[in-house]
Amino acid sequence: MIVKDAIVVGGGPCGLSAAIELKNKGLDVLIIEKGTIVNAIYHYPTHQTFFSSSIKLSIGDIPFITATEKPKRNDALVYYRYVAMLKELDINSYEKVLDVVKEQDGFRVVSDKAEYRAQHVVIATGYYDNPNRLGAEGEDLPKVFHYFKEAHPYFRKHVVVIGGKNSAVDAAIELERAGAYVTVVYHGSDYSPSVKPWILPGFESLVRNGAIAMHFDSSVVNITEEAVTIRKGDEVFTIDNDYVFAMIGYHPDQDFFRKIGIQIDESNGSPVFNDETMETNVEGLYIAGVIAAGNDANRIFIENGRFHGGLIAEAIAKKRITVSE
């Protein structure tokens, strides 16, 4: 069995940041990541531009320098790879953690490849792997996607985009530019205030000019191979359709949290933890990143979740001092 001082589950920016802060305190740290490092960013749309400036995405006191203020997806992939190399982080990628078991002398971490023992465990798994469900018949058809990569394959195809926030609006614009026939279905009565301010005017223009069909106060009733049925107020209608992008958000893997002993605040879906240390109700088990926000994924981003590692490292350092005394 491999023994470490600390194991970080998840190799996103907040997981990398936590590992760096722990390593700075002299701990032997291993990151276990089920995909590649910053796996969620890798799966972002090919031409994704971040809402945050590059300086707010930097970790480990390594500047994130880009030619423009707001970096793109590939800028971030390059940056975080170099951070991992410069900080000599120990990362096991393409390895999935299946269980974290509290034992008398620490934790036993079980993956699909090995077992480990560690005094401290940090869960930084994000939420991007768990898309929210529509609750509509047909949402499991192969034509329905919860992730958007790029628009080219949908040239001259009829595409319904479900949602009205950044991911949905970005996808709709790219699809229209690539020659798709785009319909957007959104439950809200107006454009979401969270849509990037430099994106919304262009989207509104496409809607006004009929290039994108926009349906507010609407929901999807069902999806078939050939069509999508939409309810808009008292009206129910069906449109011919080839593909559907359900861009309605994501949520943390709360079942995994419960399995490893972390309590969940049922009012907001957030794990129970100490705001000052990020320690959960399980002693020695911490969380970092967006999962701390529970169901409100718009409350924590890389730019504030990256500081969780420092809180965790300080809390662990104080514990070690106390034990040594």
Rosetta blueprint (number, residue, H / E / L):
1 M L
2 I E
3 V E
4 K E
5 D E
6 A E
7 I E
8 V E
9 V E
10 G L
11 G L
12 G L
13 P H
14 C H
15 G H
16 L H
17 S H
18 A H
19 A H
20 I H
21 E H
22 L H
23 K H
24 N H
25 K L
26 G L
27 L L
28 D L
29 V E
30 L E
31 I E
32 I E
33 E L
34 K L
35 G L
36 T L
37 I L
38 V L
39 N H
40 A H
41 I H
42 Y H
43 H L
44 Y L
45 P L
46 T L
47 H L
48 Q L
49 T E
50 F L
51 F L
52 S L
53 S L
54 S H
55 I H
56 K H
57 L H
58 S L
59 I L
60 G L
61 D L
62 I L
63 P L
64 F L
65 I L
66 T L
67 A L
68 T L
69 E L
70 K L
71 P L
72 K E
73 R H
74 N H
75 D H
76 A H
77 L H
78 V H
79 Y H
80 Y H
81 R H
82 Y H
83 V H
84 A H
85 M H
86 L H
87 K L
88 E L
89 L L
90 D L
91 I E
92 N E
93 S L
94 Y L
95 E L
96 K L
97 V E
98 L E
99 D E
100 V E
101 V E
102 K E
103 E E
104 Q L
105 D L
106 G E
107 F E
108 R E
109 V E
110 V E
111 S E
112 D L
113 K L
114 A L
115 E E
116 Y E
117 R E
118 A E
119 Q E
120 H E
121 V E
122 V E
123 I E
124 A L
125 T L
126 G L
127 Y L
128 Y L
129 D L
130 N L
131 P E
132 N L
133 R L
134 L L
135 G L
136 A L
137 E E
138 G L
139 E L
140 D L
141 L L
142 P L
143 K L
144 V E
145 F E
146 H L
147 Y L
148 F L
149 K L
150 E L
151 A L
152 H H
153 P H
154 Y H
155 F L
156 R L
157 K L
158 H E
159 V E
160 V E
161 V E
162 I E
163 G L
164 G L
165 K L
166 N H
167 S H
168 A H
169 V H
170 D H
171 A H
172 A H
173 I H
174 E H
175 L H
176 E H
177 R H
178 A L
179 G L
180 A L
181 Y E
182 V E
183 T E
184 V E
185 V E
186 Y L
187 H L
188 G L
189 S L
190 D L
191 Y L
192 S L
193 P L
194 S L
195 V L
196 K L
197 P L
198 W L
199 I L
200 L H
201 P H
202 G H
203 F H
204 E H
205 S H
206 L H
207 V H
208 R H
209 N L
210 G L
211 A L
212 I E
213 A E
214 M E
215 H E
216 F L
217 D L
218 S E
219 S E
220 V E
221 V E
222 N E
223 I E
224 T L
225 E L
226 E L
227 A E
228 V E
229 T E
230 I E
231 R E
232 K E
233 G L
234 D L
235 E E
236 V E
237 F E
238 T E
239 I E
240 D E
241 N L
242 D L
243 Y E
244 V E
245 F E
246 A E
247 M L
248 I L
249 G L
250 Y E
251 H L
252 P L
253 D L
254 Q H
255 D H
256 F H
257 F H
258 R H
259 K H
260 I L
261 G L
262 I L
263 Q L
264 I E
265 D E
266 E L
267 S L
268 N L
269 G L
270 S E
271 P E
272 V L
273 F E
274 N L
275 D L
276 E L
277 T L
278 M L
279 E E
280 T E
281 N L
282 V L
283 E L
284 G L
285 L E
286 Y E
287 I E
288 A L
289 G L
290 V H
291 I H
292 A H
293 A H
294 G L
295 N L
296 D L
297 A L
298 N L
299 R L
300 I L
301 F L
302 I H
303 E H
304 N H
305 G H
306 R L
307 F L
308 H H
309 G H
310 G H
311 L H
312 I H
313 A H
314 E H
315 A H
316 I H
317 A H
318 K H
319 K H
320 R H
321 I H
322 T H
323 V H
324 S H
325 E L
